[in-house]
Amino acid sequence: MANLAGFLVETAGRQPERPALRLGERVLTYAELDEHSARAAALLRSEGVRPGDRVALMLPNVPEFVVLYYGVLRAGAVVVPMNPLLKTRETEFHLADSGAVRLFEWHQAPGEGAKGAAAAGVRHTAVEPAAFAASLAGHEPLPEVADTDGEDMAVLLYTSGTTGRPKGAVLTHAGLRHNTEVNSIEVQRMTPEDVVVGCLPLFHIFGQICTMSAAVRSGASLVLIPRFEPGAVLDAVARERATVFEGVPTMYAALLQHPSEADVSTLRMCISGGASLPVEILHGFERRFGCPVLEGFGMSETSPVVTFNHPDRPRKAGSIGTPIRDVEVRLLDEEGRDVTPGEIGELAVRGPNVMKGYWNRPEETEAAVPDGWLRTGDLGRADEDGYLYIVDRKKDMIIRGGYNVYPREIEEVLHEHPAVALAAVVGVPHAELGEEVAAAVVLRPGARATPEELREYVRERVAAYKYPRGVWLVEKLPLGPSGKILKREITLPEA
């Protein structure tokens, strides 16, 4: 079955009574999740939603998201996942650009989605659990799953828009199925006995495929956490006896700093992605919680995983590992030629996981995938064993007086300081040098350090042109919807 929803049907047939989703006291078995999604597909069909139509979901990590996600796919329609925190203008853009015919929004949302839907002329439903359940009960389950082609669009996922308006990445059933299978079977090695912590937002591709879809494919139980809070997450791990945790680096930093004494000894594997995980945080987390952390690399345009530190191979701290099955990676120079071994180049990716293109953006698609190889915008290098290391985002690289400075290298040094919890290194305009190196730093709770002390700490450990001349302390750093640090939103101190 080419349809991504086939994973749910197959798992429900194998183990109907095993728990699929948990949220507090709410539990849905695989049989119930399968039936609810079939009723959701029938509801959509009754409203005139046809194969290929786009249906937007603006929901937090709740069972209704999963039900609707698979219901949309079963009906042959396309899921358009949207951040519940989007404002009216942003919602209207996503709906209009995607040509969505429907928007489902969480009932406790502040109403921005409803206003955006009205402006875009799209039907809107506020999803309240009891009313939604009653609505589903009024429809007989749709017995069949739409017979989609593997190259048909399954998900239209909008990028975060770091370089202008968001673009919709067209992700296919085949690409998402491939990434799900590789993740669940070969990387995470999930089984029906696993309990997976789902605090990554499901509207983001990392949470969708690496937690939700992989858990459904494997028959594991997914513990939904609508909002990340370190103490609540550690308590959930202890209470549910979770075995797999997946998060972004800022989540690992928060968990490491939290004083909880919850028993998390059931964890067998932790997965990190979304951004580079500082080596000091990785080692500190493993020492405290006794669970290995496997780091990988991916992006919205690659469904998402490209590389991983595989569990059956040597793991290298600081490395994003090696390509997953059927995926190729090259390091290219500015002219599109392979760099020599050991040199830094832009990561380019080819494989079944790569998007078909950007929705209605042929020129931008051509620029991103000019020759069948997706240009990721990430700079990296490979070691003698073929393990890849992200040096930095291409656009984040600082050119100081003609010298290249990679922020991640400086951030790694800052994280080695015992007082530092998080650090973000950015370039600031400079009249003579073009750019100067600067750093925004969050200290650990109760720790003390002055900007001068931190500057000197780095100065002693890197070449003279690299250390940050400007260091300032902040209470927190701006984070994106998946928990990644948003450097473009860091407010520079007044001169």
C-alpha positions as CSV (number, residue, x, y, z in Angstrom):
1,M,0.0,0.0,0.0
2,A,1.6,3.3,-1.1
3,N,-0.6,5.5,1.2
4,L,1.2,6.5,4.3
5,A,-2.0,5.7,6.3
6,G,-1.4,2.1,5.4
7,F,1.0,1.8,8.4
8,L,-1.9,2.5,10.8
9,V,-4.2,0.0,9.1
10,E,-1.5,-2.7,9.2
11,T,-0.6,-2.1,12.8
12,A,-4.2,-2.1,13.9
13,G,-4.7,-5.4,12.2
14,R,-1.8,-6.9,14.0
15,Q,-2.3,-5.6,17.5
16,P,-5.8,-3.9,17.8
17,E,-5.9,-3.8,21.6
18,R,-2.4,-2.3,22.3
19,P,-2.3,1.3,23.4
20,A,-1.4,3.7,20.5
21,L,-1.7,7.1,22.1
22,R,-1.6,8.3,25.7
23,L,-2.4,11.8,26.9
24,G,-2.8,12.0,30.7
25,E,-5.7,9.6,31.5
26,R,-6.8,9.4,27.8
27,V,-5.7,6.2,26.0
28,L,-6.5,5.2,22.4
29,T,-5.8,1.7,21.3
30,Y,-4.7,1.0,17.8
31,A,-8.2,-0.3,16.9
32,E,-9.8,2.9,18.2
33,L,-7.2,5.1,16.4
34,D,-7.8,3.2,13.2
35,E,-11.6,3.5,13.5
36,H,-11.5,7.1,14.5
37,S,-9.3,8.0,11.5
38,A,-11.7,6.0,9.2
39,R,-14.6,8.0,10.5
40,A,-12.6,11.3,10.0
41,A,-12.0,10.2,6.4
42,A,-15.8,9.6,6.0
43,L,-16.5,13.0,7.5
44,L,-14.2,14.7,5.1
45,R,-15.7,12.9,2.1
46,S,-19.2,13.9,3.2
47,E,-18.1,17.5,3.1
48,G,-16.9,17.1,-0.5
49,V,-13.1,16.8,0.2
50,R,-11.6,14.9,-2.7
51,P,-8.3,13.2,-3.3
52,G,-5.6,15.8,-3.7
53,D,-7.4,18.5,-1.7
54,R,-5.4,20.2,1.0
55,V,-6.7,20.1,4.6
56,A,-4.9,22.2,7.2
57,L,-4.4,21.0,10.8
58,M,-3.6,23.7,13.4
59,L,-3.5,21.6,16.5
60,P,-1.1,20.9,19.4
61,N,0.1,17.4,20.4
62,V,-3.4,15.9,21.1
63,P,-5.0,12.6,19.9
64,E,-7.2,14.6,17.6
65,F,-4.2,15.7,15.5
66,V,-3.2,12.0,14.9
67,V,-6.8,11.0,14.1
68,L,-7.2,13.8,11.6
69,Y,-3.7,13.4,10.1
70,Y,-4.4,9.8,9.2
71,G,-8.0,10.5,8.3
72,V,-7.0,13.1,5.8
73,L,-4.5,10.7,4.2
74,R,-7.1,7.9,4.2
75,A,-9.4,10.1,2.2
76,G,-6.6,10.7,-0.3
77,A,-6.3,14.3,0.6
78,V,-3.1,16.2,1.6
79,V,-2.2,17.3,5.2
80,V,-1.1,20.9,5.7
81,P,0.3,21.0,9.2
82,M,0.4,24.4,10.8
83,N,1.8,25.9,14.0
84,P,-1.0,26.6,16.4
85,L,0.8,29.8,17.4
86,L,0.5,31.4,13.9
87,K,-1.2,34.8,13.8
88,T,-4.1,35.7,11.5
89,R,-1.9,37.1,8.7
90,E,0.3,34.0,8.7
91,T,-2.7,31.6,8.8
92,E,-4.3,33.4,5.9
93,F,-1.1,33.1,3.9
94,H,-0.7,29.4,4.6
95,L,-4.3,28.6,3.7
96,A,-4.3,30.8,0.6
97,D,-0.9,29.7,-0.7
98,S,-1.7,26.0,-0.2
99,G,-5.2,26.3,-1.6
100,A,-6.6,24.5,1.5
101,V,-10.3,23.7,1.5
102,R,-10.5,23.1,5.2
103,L,-8.9,24.1,8.6
104,F,-9.2,22.2,11.8
105,E,-8.0,24.3,14.8
106,W,-7.8,23.5,18.5
107,H,-10.8,24.8,20.5
108,Q,-8.6,26.6,23.1
109,A,-6.7,28.6,20.5
110,P,-7.0,32.4,20.7
111,G,-9.0,32.6,17.4
112,E,-6.2,33.6,15.0
113,G,-6.9,30.5,12.9
114,A,-10.5,31.3,12.6
115,K,-9.8,34.9,11.5
116,G,-7.2,33.7,8.9
117,A,-9.7,31.1,7.6
118,A,-12.4,33.7,7.2
119,A,-10.0,36.0,5.3
120,A,-8.9,33.1,3.0
121,G,-12.5,31.9,2.5
122,V,-11.8,28.5,4.1
123,R,-14.1,26.4,6.2
124,H,-13.1,26.3,9.8
125,T,-13.8,23.9,12.7
126,A,-12.8,24.4,16.3
127,V,-11.8,20.9,17.5
128,E,-13.2,20.3,21.0
129,P,-12.7,16.6,22.1
130,A,-16.3,15.7,23.1
131,A,-17.9,17.6,20.2
132,F,-15.4,16.1,17.8
133,A,-16.0,12.6,19.0
134,A,-19.8,13.1,18.6
135,S,-19.2,14.4,15.1
136,L,-17.1,11.4,14.2
137,A,-19.7,9.0,15.7
138,G,-22.2,10.4,13.1
139,H,-20.2,8.9,10.2
140,E,-19.7,5.2,9.4
141,P,-16.0,4.4,9.1
142,L,-14.7,4.7,5.5
143,P,-13.8,1.1,4.8
144,E,-11.1,1.7,2.2
145,V,-7.8,3.7,2.2
146,A,-7.4,5.9,-0.9
147,D,-5.3,4.2,-3.6
148,T,-2.6,6.8,-3.9
149,D,0.5,6.6,-6.0
150,G,3.8,6.7,-4.1
151,E,4.7,10.0,-5.9
152,D,1.5,11.7,-4.9
153,M,1.7,14.5,-2.4
154,A,0.9,13.4,1.2
155,V,2.0,16.4,3.2
156,L,2.5,20.0,2.2
157,L,4.9,21.3,4.9
158,Y,5.8,24.9,5.1
159,T,9.3,25.9,6.0
160,S,10.0,28.4,8.8
161,G,10.6,31.2,6.4
162,T,14.1,32.3,7.4
163,T,14.7,33.9,4.1
164,G,11.4,35.5,3.3
165,R,7.9,34.1,3.1
166,P,7.5,30.4,4.0
167,K,7.7,27.9,1.1
168,G,5.6,24.7,1.0
169,A,7.8,21.5,0.6
170,V,5.9,18.9,-1.3
171,L,6.5,15.5,0.5
172,T,5.3,12.3,-1.1
173,H,3.8,9.1,0.3
174,A,6.8,7.1,-0.9
175,G,9.3,9.5,0.6
176,L,7.6,9.6,4.0
177,R,7.1,5.9,4.1
178,H,10.7,5.3,3.3
179,N,11.9,7.7,6.0
180,T,9.4,6.1,8.5
181,E,10.6,2.6,7.8
182,V,14.3,3.4,8.0
183,N,13.8,5.3,11.3
184,S,11.6,2.8,13.0
185,I,13.4,-0.3,11.9
186,E,17.1,0.5,11.3
187,V,17.8,3.6,13.5
188,Q,15.5,3.5,16.5
189,R,14.7,-0.2,16.2
190,M,11.3,0.3,17.7
191,T,9.1,-2.6,18.8
192,P,5.5,-2.8,20.2
193,E,7.1,-2.8,23.6
194,D,8.5,0.7,23.2
195,V,7.0,3.7,24.8
196,V,7.9,6.9,23.0
197,V,7.8,10.4,24.5
198,G,6.1,12.7,22.0
199,C,7.0,16.2,23.1
200,L,8.3,17.3,19.7
201,P,5.5,19.3,17.9
202,L,3.6,17.1,15.5
203,F,3.1,19.9,13.1
204,H,6.9,19.8,12.6
205,I,8.4,17.0,10.4
206,F,10.7,15.8,13.1
207,G,7.8,15.0,15.4
208,Q,5.5,13.8,12.6
209,I,7.8,11.1,11.2
210,C,10.5,10.3,13.8
211,T,8.0,10.0,16.7
212,M,4.4,9.7,15.5
213,S,4.8,7.8,12.2
214,A,7.7,5.6,13.4
215,A,5.7,4.7,16.5
216,V,2.6,3.8,14.5
217,R,4.7,1.8,12.0
218,S,6.3,-0.2,14.8
219,G,3.2,-0.5,17.0
220,A,4.8,1.4,19.9
221,S,2.9,3.5,22.3
222,L,3.2,7.3,21.9
223,V,2.9,9.5,25.0
224,L,1.7,12.9,23.8
225,I,3.0,16.0,25.6
226,P,1.3,19.2,24.3
227,R,3.9,21.6,25.7
228,F,7.5,20.9,26.6
229,E,8.3,21.5,30.3
230,P,11.4,19.6,31.6
231,G,10.0,18.5,34.9
232,A,6.7,17.3,33.3
233,V,8.7,15.4,30.7
234,L,10.9,13.7,33.2
235,D,7.8,12.8,35.3
236,A,6.1,11.4,32.2
237,V,9.1,9.2,31.4
238,A,9.1,7.8,34.9
239,R,5.3,7.4,35.1
240,E,4.9,5.7,31.6
241,R,8.2,3.9,31.8
242,A,9.2,5.4,28.5
243,T,12.0,3.8,26.5
244,V,12.6,6.4,23.7
245,F,12.9,10.2,24.0
246,E,13.4,12.5,21.0
247,G,14.2,16.2,21.2
248,V,16.1,19.2,19.9
249,P,19.3,20.5,21.7
250,T,17.5,23.1,23.7
251,M,15.3,20.4,25.2
252,Y,18.4,18.3,26.2
253,A,19.9,21.4,27.8
254,A,16.7,22.1,29.8
255,L,16.4,18.5,31.0
256,L,20.1,18.4,32.0
257,Q,19.7,21.5,34.1
258,H,16.4,20.5,35.8
259,P,16.7,19.2,39.4
260,S,14.2,16.4,39.0
261,E,15.0,13.1,40.7
262,A,12.5,11.2,38.5
263,D,13.5,7.6,37.7
264,V,14.2,7.5,34.0
265,S,16.2,4.3,34.0
266,T,13.8,2.7,31.5
267,L,15.1,4.9,28.7
268,R,17.1,2.9,26.2
269,M,17.7,5.5,23.5
270,C,17.5,9.2,23.0
271,I,17.4,10.9,19.6
272,S,18.6,14.5,18.9
273,G,18.0,16.5,15.7
274,G,16.8,19.8,14.4
275,A,20.1,21.5,15.2
276,S,23.6,20.7,16.3
277,L,23.9,19.3,19.8
278,P,26.8,20.8,21.7
279,V,29.2,18.0,22.7
280,E,29.3,19.1,26.4
281,I,25.5,18.9,26.6
282,L,25.5,15.4,25.0
283,H,28.2,14.1,27.4
284,G,26.5,15.8,30.4
285,F,23.1,14.3,29.6
286,E,24.5,10.8,29.1
287,R,26.4,11.0,32.4
288,R,23.4,12.1,34.4
289,F,20.7,9.9,32.8
290,G,22.7,6.9,31.7
291,C,21.1,6.8,28.2
292,P,23.0,7.1,24.9
293,V,22.0,10.0,22.6
294,L,22.1,9.4,18.9
295,E,22.4,12.6,16.8
296,G,21.3,12.9,13.2
297,F,20.6,15.5,10.6
298,G,17.5,16.3,8.5
299,M,15.3,19.0,7.3
300,S,11.7,19.6,6.1
301,E,12.7,19.1,2.5
302,T,14.1,15.6,3.2
303,S,11.1,14.0,5.0
304,P,13.2,14.6,7.3
305,V,16.2,12.3,8.1
306,V,19.4,12.3,5.9
307,T,22.0,11.0,8.3
308,F,22.3,9.3,11.7
309,N,24.7,7.8,14.2
310,H,23.4,4.3,13.6
311,P,23.0,2.0,16.7
312,D,25.0,-0.8,15.2
313,R,28.0,1.3,14.2
314,P,30.6,3.3,16.2
315,R,29.1,6.6,17.5
316,K,31.1,9.8,17.2
317,A,30.2,12.7,19.5
318,G,29.6,15.9,17.5
319,S,29.0,14.0,14.3
320,I,25.7,13.7,12.5
321,G,26.7,10.2,11.5
322,T,26.4,8.6,8.0
323,P,23.6,8.6,5.4
324,I,20.6,6.4,6.0
325,R,19.8,3.6,3.6
326,D,19.2,4.7,-0.1
327,V,20.3,8.3,0.7
328,E,23.4,9.9,-0.8
329,V,25.3,12.9,0.5
330,R,28.0,15.0,-1.2
331,L,30.0,18.0,0.0
332,L,30.1,20.7,-2.7
333,D,32.1,23.9,-3.3
334,E,30.6,27.1,-4.6
335,E,30.8,25.8,-8.2
336,G,29.0,22.6,-7.4
337,R,32.1,20.4,-7.4
338,D,33.0,17.9,-4.8
339,V,35.5,19.2,-2.2
340,T,38.7,17.4,-1.5
341,P,38.6,15.1,1.6
342,G,38.8,17.1,4.9
343,E,37.6,20.3,3.3
344,I,34.4,22.1,4.1
345,G,31.6,22.1,1.6
346,E,27.8,22.5,1.4
347,L,25.8,19.3,2.1
348,A,23.9,18.1,-1.0
349,V,21.4,15.3,-0.7
350,R,19.8,12.8,-3.2
351,G,17.4,10.0,-2.4
352,P,13.8,8.9,-2.1
353,N,13.3,11.2,0.9
354,V,13.9,14.5,-1.1
355,M,10.8,16.6,-1.7
356,K,9.3,16.8,-5.2
357,G,9.8,20.6,-5.0
358,Y,8.3,23.8,-3.5
359,W,4.6,24.2,-4.0
360,N,4.0,26.5,-7.0
361,R,7.6,27.8,-6.8
362,P,9.4,26.4,-9.9
363,E,12.2,28.9,-9.8
364,E,13.0,28.3,-6.2
365,T,12.7,24.6,-6.7
366,E,15.3,24.8,-9.5
367,A,17.6,26.8,-7.3
368,A,17.3,24.3,-4.5
369,V,17.6,21.2,-6.6
370,P,19.3,22.2,-9.8
371,D,20.7,18.8,-10.8
372,G,18.8,16.2,-8.7
373,W,20.8,17.1,-5.6
374,L,19.1,19.2,-2.9
375,R,21.4,22.0,-1.7
376,T,20.8,22.0,2.1
377,G,22.5,25.3,3.0
378,D,24.5,23.5,5.6
379,L,28.3,23.5,5.6
380,G,30.0,20.3,6.7
381,R,33.0,18.1,6.5
382,A,33.7,14.4,6.5
383,D,36.3,12.5,8.4
384,E,38.4,9.5,7.2
385,D,35.6,7.1,8.1
386,G,32.9,9.0,6.2
387,Y,31.2,10.4,9.3
388,L,29.8,13.9,8.6
389,Y,30.1,16.9,10.8
390,I,28.0,20.1,10.5
391,V,30.2,23.1,10.7
392,D,27.4,25.6,10.4
393,R,24.5,27.0,8.3
394,K,25.9,28.6,5.2
395,K,24.0,31.8,5.9
396,D,25.3,31.9,9.5
397,M,29.0,31.8,8.7
398,I,30.7,35.1,9.8
399,I,33.3,36.6,7.5
400,R,35.6,38.8,9.8
401,G,38.2,40.7,7.9
402,G,38.3,38.1,5.2
403,Y,38.5,35.1,7.6
404,N,35.7,32.6,7.9
405,V,34.4,32.1,11.4
406,Y,31.9,29.2,12.0
407,P,29.6,30.1,14.9
408,R,29.2,26.5,16.0
409,E,32.9,26.1,16.8
410,I,32.8,29.1,19.1
411,E,29.5,27.9,20.7
412,E,31.1,24.6,21.5
413,V,33.9,26.4,23.4
414,L,31.4,28.5,25.3
415,H,29.4,25.4,26.3
416,E,32.5,24.0,27.9
417,H,32.5,26.8,30.4
418,P,30.8,25.5,33.6
419,A,28.5,28.5,33.9
420,V,27.1,28.4,30.4
421,A,23.7,26.8,29.7
422,L,23.1,28.0,26.1
423,A,25.1,30.2,23.7
424,A,24.4,31.7,20.3
425,V,27.2,33.2,18.2
426,V,26.3,35.8,15.6
427,G,27.9,38.2,13.3
428,V,27.3,42.0,13.8
429,P,28.1,44.7,11.3
430,H,31.6,46.3,11.5
431,A,32.7,49.3,9.5
432,E,36.2,48.0,8.9
433,L,36.1,44.3,9.2
434,G,32.7,43.8,7.6
435,E,31.5,41.6,10.5
436,E,32.5,41.1,14.1
437,V,32.0,38.0,16.2
438,A,29.5,38.4,19.1
439,A,27.8,36.0,21.5
440,A,24.5,35.9,23.4
441,V,24.8,33.7,26.5
442,V,22.3,32.2,28.9
443,L,23.9,31.1,32.3
444,R,23.0,28.0,34.2
445,P,20.6,28.6,37.2
446,G,22.6,30.0,40.1
447,A,25.8,30.3,38.1
448,R,27.8,33.5,37.7
449,A,30.1,34.7,35.0
450,T,30.8,38.1,33.5
451,P,31.0,38.9,29.8
452,E,34.6,39.7,30.2
453,E,35.3,36.3,31.8
454,L,33.5,34.5,29.0
455,R,35.3,36.5,26.3
456,E,38.7,35.7,27.8
457,Y,37.7,32.0,28.2
458,V,37.2,31.7,24.5
459,R,40.1,33.9,23.6
460,E,42.5,31.5,25.3
461,R,41.1,28.6,23.2
462,V,40.7,29.8,19.6
463,A,42.6,31.8,17.0
464,A,42.7,35.5,17.6
465,Y,40.3,36.3,14.8
466,K,37.6,33.9,16.1
467,Y,36.8,34.9,19.6
468,P,33.8,37.1,20.3
469,R,34.7,40.7,21.0
470,G,31.2,41.3,22.2
471,V,29.5,39.0,24.8
472,W,26.2,39.8,26.5
473,L,24.1,37.9,29.0
474,V,20.4,37.2,28.4
475,E,17.8,35.4,30.4
476,K,16.6,33.3,27.4
477,L,17.2,32.9,23.7
478,P,14.4,33.1,21.1
479,L,13.2,29.7,20.0
480,G,11.3,28.5,16.9
481,P,8.3,26.1,17.0
482,S,10.5,23.0,17.2
483,G,12.8,24.5,19.9
484,K,15.6,25.6,17.7
485,I,17.4,28.8,18.5
486,L,16.3,31.6,16.1
487,K,19.5,33.6,15.6
488,R,17.7,36.1,13.3
489,E,15.5,37.1,16.2
490,I,18.3,37.8,18.7
491,T,18.2,41.4,19.8
492,L,21.7,42.9,19.7
493,P,22.6,45.2,22.6
494,E,22.8,48.9,22.0
495,A,26.2,50.1,21.3
